[in-house]
Amino acid sequence: MKLFCWIVAGNPSHERLDEIIDAYVAGGCDGIEWNLPVIDPYYEVEHLYDLVKTTREKQPDLQDYFDYLEKARNKYPNLEIVPSIAQEIFDTYGENEVIEILKKNKIQDVFLVGKIREETAENVKKNGIRNSPVVTYKCSPEELEGVKKAERFVYLQTFPYEKDKKAGFTTDRFAEIYKAVKSLRDDVQLLCGQGIYTPEAVEFLVDYDIYACVPGSALGKRYDNLKSLTEFVKQLKSKCSK
């Protein structure tokens, strides 16, 4: 199993992100879920909503984000980068322009997040870029329809949010949604995020057929100490295989 690390582009700054990505790579990171921040975030989790919104408000020019993406791609050509892109990004910068930047930087997989217009999704697909659908603990019919159309990755929610716990879900739900996805498409590669806070959380996934786990906010808490961040990534990476 590979280890993908999560970032919000521009947080805390692009200059600092240089050092953070260096720390990720030094720890053994294989790829990055690369979140492009928006003014109107799609996150339901309050602290992520605020982080994404304030990052974009501090640095409103999308060109800065795309310039930095190109810089990172050139520095680490073998690092897998999977951007999360909302409709707002396409509408603000230009749909075809965003697609051309992705192609230029050899980005083959994305998360089209929030409410995406059908014609935008089709344009992305037509240009050879693969959308990665998400399956949450809800495991709704709409989410499973997305799985049927998946071209490479499917993202699975690993651990429950507080709202899921209140609804009666436990971590047993992961095995259920994993089985549901695999029964539909055994050929897709799975990315697993949400709640990957500890090495033990990574260890939870190694008995499944998972392409990569994706820790998020647990990494952000260590941004002030890059040595600690690298060591933490190493600890997570050490649990990616039995």
C-alpha positions, -999 to +999 in steps of 0.1 A: +000+000+000+013+035-009+011+066+012-004+097-002-002+130+019-028+157+018-023+194+013-043+226+007-023+245-019-012+278-005-015+267+032+003+280+051+021+296+021+036+283-011+071+290+002+064+269+033+048+242+012+081+237-005+096+226+028+065+206+038+065+186+006+102+180+010+094+166+045+067+144+031+090+130+004+119+125+030+094+105+050+085+082+021+054+098+007+044+084-027+018+109-038-003+140-028-040+147-027-036+183-038-065+205-028-071+236-048-088+261-024-121+278-032-141+307-019-172+286-015-159+252-001-177+220-005-165+206+029-191+197+055-164+195+082-161+230+098-124+232+103-116+221+068-142+245+054-126+274+072-091+264+063-099+262+025-119+294+025-093+315+044-064+302+023-081+313-009-091+346+006-055+353+015-042+343-020-071+349-044-051+347-077-055+312-091-025+317-113-003+315-082-017+280-074-011+267-109+024+282-111+032+264-078+017+231-091+040+233-121+070+240-099+063+210-076+057+187-106+090+197-121+108+192-088+092+158-081+083+143-115+076+108-100+053+120-072+017+111-080-004+142-077-042+140-076-058+175-074-093+181-059-110+206-082-144+223-077-166+238-104-156+273-090-120+267-102-132+259-138-155+288-139-130+313-125-099+303-145-116+288-176-125+252-181-102+245-211-074+265-195-075+243-163-076+211-184-046+223-204-026+230-172-034+195-160-023+179-192+009+200-193+018+188-158+010+152-166-019+151-142-039+120-151-063+117-122-085+142-103-112+145-078-141+166-092-156+177-060-188+194-050-215+201-076-198+196-110-217+204-142-221+174-165-206+192-194-175+200-173-171+164-163-174+153-199-148+178-211-124+165-184-130+129-195-128+137-232-093+151-226-080+119-210-082+130-174-098+105-150-123+115-123-120+096-090-155+092-074-159+091-036-179+066-015-188+077+020-204+058+049-237+066+033-228+044+003-257+060-016-270+047-050-255+079-065-221+071-051-222+035-064-232+048-098-200+068-097-181+037-090-195+020-121-180+049-142-147+050-124-116+049-147-089+042-121-093+055-085-122+053-061-119+072-028-133+054+003-141+070+037-121+049+062-134+060+096-166+077+107-172+114+112-191+125+143-223+127+124-218+091+112-213+080+148-245+097+158-263+079+130-251+046+145-222+038+122-190+022+135-157+013+118-174-019+107-190+002+080-157+004+062-157-034+054-193-030+041-186-002+017-153-018+006-172-050-002-199-030-021-173-012-042-153-044-049-185-063-059-192-036-085-157-030-098-129-053-087-105-035-111-105-001-095-077+011-073-088+024-039-076+055-020-086+056+016-088+088+037-107+103+067-095+096+102-060+084+093-045+101+124-021+074+137+001+045+125-025+021+139-051+037+115-028+028+086-024-007+099-062-011+099-061-009+061-033-033+053-055-064+052-075-049+024-066-044-012-059-007-010-037+013-034-029+042-010-040+056+023-043+094+026-037+110+060-048+147+062-052+170+092-028+149+114-001+161+091-011+197+093-008+197+130+030+190+125+037+218+100+055+239+126+081+211+132+093+197+099+116+171+116+086+158+135+065+158+103+091+137+085+093+112+114+055+110+115+053+103+078+080+076+082+059+060+110+028+059+088+048+046+058+062+018+080+027+005+085+018+004+048+029-032+045+028-062+068 
